Amino acid sequence: MVLTFDEVGERLDAMAEEFPPVFYRELNGGISLLPEAVEDPEFPPGEIYIMGEYCDDQMGRYIQLYYGSFAALAEKEDWTVEAWDDELYTTLAHEFTHHIEGLAQEFGLDRKDEEELAAFRAYYKERHPRKRGS
């Protein structure tokens, strides 16, 4: 089941209200749901999607979630409404963790993400070896 952008926005707004106010400290750009799908450029198209990002740049501190990435996986994996809620909540909590750690200048989740992605890349390469000459 693929929910519409507006349906996901409503669900995300409701979830965001469940987090304590302290989580929003210095999150001056808030939380945005963007329409695009963001694919990891290190993998073939349609293989790996970036669901969200915590950003700390010249625009401030903010969280972006990518509706198109969620929708692509929902279609590919035939998600239920409950799966949508689980994925949205997990991603939002993950990005909030990046924010809280960033405020504390502690980057354990960044390191964990990098390690997990490196392990997945190795696993993927093993399962999908390139043909000789390519």
HELIX and SHEET records of a PDB file:
HELIX    1   1 PHE A    5  GLU A   18  1                                  14    
HELIX    2   2 PRO A   21  TYR A   24  5                                   4    
HELIX    3   3 TYR A   67  GLU A   77  1                                  11    
HELIX    4   4 VAL A   81  LEU A  103  1                                  23    
HELIX    5   5 GLY A  108  ARG A  127  1                                  20    
SHEET    1   A 3 ILE A  31  LEU A  34  0                                        
SHEET    2   A 3 GLY A  60  TYR A  66  1                                        
SHEET    3   A 3 GLY A  52  ASP A  57 -1                                        
SHEET    1   B 2 VAL A  38  GLU A  39  0                                        
SHEET    2   B 2 TYR A  49  ILE A  50 -1                                        
END                                                                             
